[in-house]
Structure formats: structure tokens, C-alpha cells
Amino acid sequence: MKARLVPLADGVLRFAAAVALALAGSAMFVQVIARYVFNAPLAWAEEFATLLFSWIIFLGAAAVQRTDSHLSVDTLRGRLGPRAQASLDLLRRLVIIACSLVLLWQGIVLSLKMAPLMYPAMEVSRALLYLTVPVGAVFTILFALNSIWTREPPGQDVAMDHFDEPPPGQAQ
């Protein structure tokens, strides 16, 4: 089951972030047209885009944890031997899990506190904004635990691998 859970979670996460990005971009485009072409701004568009940008940020942060492609300085790691590198990777992932557990807990607490507050134009709870924190934390914990379990070394984003290849029909 674990072998299918992580790729499934990764796919759902990336799909949700892509949909959120498309919707936020569309909402902002419609807002610009409504405001400057029709002189009738939409009250909900800015709130909607802000909500979606928060989801994009926390889902994206978890997605790059899956591939271990967060921005990092690896000067120390590069000077260590393989066993020390593996130990440092484990320590780093344990710290990520600990911080994500704090984010999970505090995100839930904050979401519950904000549940009664509403976005004025959309008339939905602001808890939807703060739920991004615990949801992103759950995915981050899942992916960090998977990295520990599989003992994967820090990797490269597989979505970016095709940039290293020459264009079709062109030799290297």
C-alpha cells in the first residue's frame, strides 16, 4: 500500500496546486478585465486569488519535499563521506518532520479559531485559508517519512529532468 500511497499523494498534490494556480490566474485576469474594461470590479476575485495563492504555496512546498528539491546550501554535505551525508540527511528530515508537526498542530488550532470569521465578498470561512498550513504539513510529513523509509539521497525534481535533454531531432 505504501508503494502506491506516496505517488498517489504526489499526483493529487501536484494536480490540486496546478488547478489552484489556473483558477487564481483566471480570477485575476477576469478581475482586470472587469475593472479596467467594464469599470465594474469584482468584489470576490481578490479574496479568491489570495486564498488560492496560500494553497499553492503550502502544496508547492510539500511537493518539492517529495523530490527534495528545496533550495539548499550543501557545502558541508559535499565535504562529508557517504555515511556522514546519510546521517546529515536523516537529521535534516527529522527536523523537517518536527517542524511540520508543529505546523500541523498550530495550523489546526488557528483554523478552528478562524472558522467563525468570514470572507466578506465570498461569504466562506477564513478557516479555508488557514487549513493550507496543516494540509501542507501532512503532505510534507508523509514525503519526509517516505524519504527516510526508502533512504533516498537528496534528489532532483523529476519534473525538471526533461530540461537536460536536447530538443527532439537534435543530437547532443
LOLUMDREN-167349 format. One record per residue (C-alpha): x, y negated, z negated. Coordinates in Angstrom, 1 decimal, decimal comma. Example, Ala and Ser with C-alpha at 12.3 -4.5 7.8 and 13.67 -1.06 7.14 Angstrom:
{rec {12,3; 4,5; -7,8}}
{rec {13,7; 1,1; -7,1}}
// end
This chain:
{rec {0,0; 0,0; 0,0}}
{rec {2,8; -2,4; -0,9}}
{rec {4,3; -1,9; 2,6}}
{rec {1,1; -3,4; 4,1}}
{rec {0,3; -5,9; 1,4}}
{rec {3,2; -8,3; 2,0}}
{rec {2,9; -8,5; 5,8}}
{rec {-0,9; -8,9; 5,5}}
{rec {-0,5; -11,7; 2,8}}
{rec {2,2; -13,4; 5,0}}
{rec {-0,1; -13,3; 8,0}}
{rec {-3,1; -14,6; 6,1}}
{rec {-0,9; -17,3; 4,6}}
{rec {0,5; -18,5; 7,9}}
{rec {-2,9; -18,4; 9,6}}
{rec {-4,5; -20,4; 6,8}}
{rec {-1,7; -23,0; 6,9}}
{rec {-2,0; -23,2; 10,7}}
{rec {-5,8; -23,7; 10,6}}
{rec {-5,4; -26,3; 7,9}}
{rec {-2,8; -28,2; 10,0}}
{rec {-5,0; -28,1; 13,0}}
{rec {-8,0; -29,3; 11,0}}
{rec {-6,1; -32,1; 9,3}}
{rec {-4,7; -33,3; 12,6}}
{rec {-8,1; -33,2; 14,2}}
{rec {-9,7; -35,1; 11,4}}
{rec {-7,1; -37,8; 11,6}}
{rec {-7,4; -38,0; 15,4}}
{rec {-11,2; -38,3; 15,1}}
{rec {-10,8; -40,9; 12,3}}
{rec {-8,5; -43,1; 14,5}}
{rec {-10,9; -42,9; 17,4}}
{rec {-13,9; -43,7; 15,2}}
{rec {-12,2; -46,6; 13,5}}
{rec {-10,5; -48,3; 16,5}}
{rec {-12,7; -47,3; 19,4}}
{rec {-16,1; -47,3; 17,8}}
{rec {-15,4; -49,6; 14,9}}
{rec {-17,1; -47,1; 12,6}}
{rec {-14,6; -45,4; 10,3}}
{rec {-15,5; -42,0; 8,8}}
{rec {-15,5; -42,0; 5,0}}
{rec {-14,7; -38,4; 4,6}}
{rec {-11,8; -38,0; 7,1}}
{rec {-9,0; -39,3; 4,8}}
{rec {-10,2; -37,3; 1,8}}
{rec {-10,4; -34,2; 4,0}}
{rec {-6,9; -34,7; 5,5}}
{rec {-5,4; -35,3; 2,1}}
{rec {-7,0; -32,1; 0,8}}
{rec {-5,7; -30,1; 3,7}}
{rec {-2,2; -31,5; 3,5}}
{rec {-2,0; -30,3; 0,0}}
{rec {-2,9; -26,8; 1,1}}
{rec {-0,4; -27,0; 4,0}}
{rec {2,4; -28,0; 1,6}}
{rec {1,8; -25,2; -1,0}}
{rec {1,0; -22,5; 1,5}}
{rec {4,1; -23,5; 3,6}}
{rec {6,3; -23,4; 0,5}}
{rec {5,1; -19,9; -0,2}}
{rec {5,6; -18,9; 3,5}}
{rec {9,2; -19,9; 3,5}}
{rec {9,7; -18,0; 0,3}}
{rec {8,7; -14,8; 2,2}}
{rec {11,6; -15,4; 4,6}}
{rec {13,9; -17,0; 2,0}}
{rec {14,3; -20,0; 4,3}}
{rec {14,0; -22,8; 1,8}}
{rec {16,7; -25,5; 2,2}}
{rec {19,6; -24,4; 0,1}}
{rec {23,3; -25,1; -0,6}}
{rec {25,1; -21,8; -0,5}}
{rec {28,7; -22,9; -1,1}}
{rec {29,0; -20,9; -4,4}}
{rec {27,2; -17,8; -3,0}}
{rec {29,5; -17,8; 0,1}}
{rec {32,6; -17,6; -2,1}}
{rec {31,4; -14,6; -4,1}}
{rec {31,7; -11,0; -3,4}}
{rec {28,7; -8,8; -2,4}}
{rec {27,8; -7,7; -5,9}}
{rec {28,0; -11,2; -7,3}}
{rec {26,0; -12,5; -4,4}}
{rec {23,3; -9,9; -5,1}}
{rec {23,3; -10,9; -8,8}}
{rec {23,0; -14,5; -8,0}}
{rec {20,2; -13,8; -5,6}}
{rec {18,4; -11,8; -8,3}}
{rec {18,8; -14,6; -10,8}}
{rec {17,6; -17,2; -8,3}}
{rec {14,5; -15,2; -7,6}}
{rec {13,8; -14,6; -11,2}}
{rec {14,0; -18,4; -11,8}}
{rec {11,6; -18,9; -8,9}}
{rec {9,2; -16,4; -10,4}}
{rec {9,4; -18,0; -13,8}}
{rec {8,7; -21,5; -12,4}}
{rec {5,9; -20,1; -10,2}}
{rec {4,3; -18,5; -13,3}}
{rec {4,3; -22,0; -15,0}}
{rec {2,8; -23,5; -11,8}}
{rec {0,2; -20,7; -11,7}}
{rec {-0,9; -21,3; -15,3}}
{rec {-0,8; -25,1; -15,2}}
{rec {-2,5; -25,1; -11,8}}
{rec {-5,4; -23,1; -13,1}}
{rec {-5,6; -25,4; -16,2}}
{rec {-5,6; -28,5; -14,0}}
{rec {-8,1; -27,1; -11,5}}
{rec {-10,5; -26,3; -14,4}}
{rec {-10,1; -29,8; -15,8}}
{rec {-10,7; -31,4; -12,4}}
{rec {-13,7; -29,3; -11,5}}
{rec {-16,2; -31,9; -12,6}}
{rec {-14,6; -34,6; -10,6}}
{rec {-15,9; -35,0; -7,0}}
{rec {-14,5; -36,5; -3,8}}
{rec {-16,9; -39,4; -3,3}}
{rec {-17,3; -39,0; 0,5}}
{rec {-17,2; -35,3; 0,9}}
{rec {-19,1; -34,5; -2,4}}
{rec {-16,9; -31,5; -3,2}}
{rec {-14,9; -30,8; -6,3}}
{rec {-11,4; -32,1; -6,7}}
{rec {-10,5; -28,7; -8,0}}
{rec {-10,1; -27,7; -4,4}}
{rec {-7,1; -30,0; -4,2}}
{rec {-5,5; -28,6; -7,4}}
{rec {-6,2; -25,0; -6,6}}
{rec {-3,4; -25,3; -4,0}}
{rec {-0,9; -25,0; -6,8}}
{rec {-1,9; -21,6; -8,3}}
{rec {-2,7; -20,1; -4,9}}
{rec {0,7; -21,1; -3,6}}
{rec {2,3; -19,8; -6,8}}
{rec {0,6; -16,4; -6,4}}
{rec {2,0; -16,0; -2,9}}
{rec {5,4; -17,2; -4,0}}
{rec {5,5; -14,7; -6,8}}
{rec {4,4; -11,9; -4,5}}
{rec {7,1; -12,7; -2,0}}
{rec {9,8; -13,2; -4,6}}
{rec {8,9; -9,8; -6,2}}
{rec {9,0; -8,2; -2,8}}
{rec {12,5; -9,6; -2,2}}
{rec {13,7; -8,2; -5,5}}
{rec {12,0; -4,9; -4,9}}
{rec {13,4; -4,5; -1,4}}
{rec {16,8; -6,1; -2,3}}
{rec {16,6; -8,2; 0,8}}
{rec {19,5; -10,6; 1,1}}
{rec {18,7; -14,3; 1,8}}
{rec {17,3; -14,3; 5,4}}
{rec {16,4; -16,4; 8,2}}
{rec {12,9; -17,4; 9,3}}
{rec {11,9; -14,8; 11,8}}
{rec {9,6; -17,3; 13,5}}
{rec {12,7; -19,3; 14,4}}
{rec {14,7; -16,3; 15,9}}
{rec {13,5; -17,0; 19,4}}
{rec {15,3; -20,3; 19,5}}
{rec {18,6; -18,4; 19,5}}
{rec {17,7; -16,6; 22,7}}
{rec {18,3; -18,1; 26,2}}
{rec {15,3; -19,1; 28,2}}
{rec {13,8; -16,3; 30,3}}
{rec {15,7; -15,7; 33,5}}
{rec {18,9; -17,4; 32,2}}
{rec {22,0; -15,4; 31,3}}
{rec {23,9; -16,1; 28,1}}
// end
